[in-house]
């Protein structure tokens, strides 16, 4: 009888673990989708949509010249939206979340011809409205081949 109770307990605990893993995968997918939507604003040339992905207190490292706060970030990034064609694109290769409302995305930055010119690393935070927003952004050039 004790053995049957132990087996049932293990089965029930195992059954409980699967939804947690699925929730984690779902959250990572939501974060990857947020990053993909953020990148799409550049391709769509939609500066207003770009702005919706940035937290009010965000910091973009900007090559060692930090841009602090959404207003400063938008003032700087508006120039990237001035031409009819996007000067670069990006997409996430990694999207991971922590248990503290923070997420991390990383991936390549491509020039218009599709050549990798940099890599980005972005920290996201889930906001009170349930949406992921960028709180830190950084990137670095890649060595020429």
TAUR-V10777 format. One record per run of one state. SS is the DSSP state (alpha for helix, beta for strand, coil for the rest). FROM is the first residue (numbers start at 1). LEN is the number of residues. If there is no record, write none. Layout:
SS FROM LEN
SS FROM LEN
This chain:
coil 1 1
alpha 2 42
coil 44 3
alpha 47 6
coil 53 1
beta 54 7
coil 61 6
beta 67 2
coil 69 1
alpha 70 12
coil 82 7
beta 89 2
coil 91 3
beta 94 4
coil 98 4
beta 102 9
coil 111 5
beta 116 11
coil 127 5
beta 132 10
coil 142 4
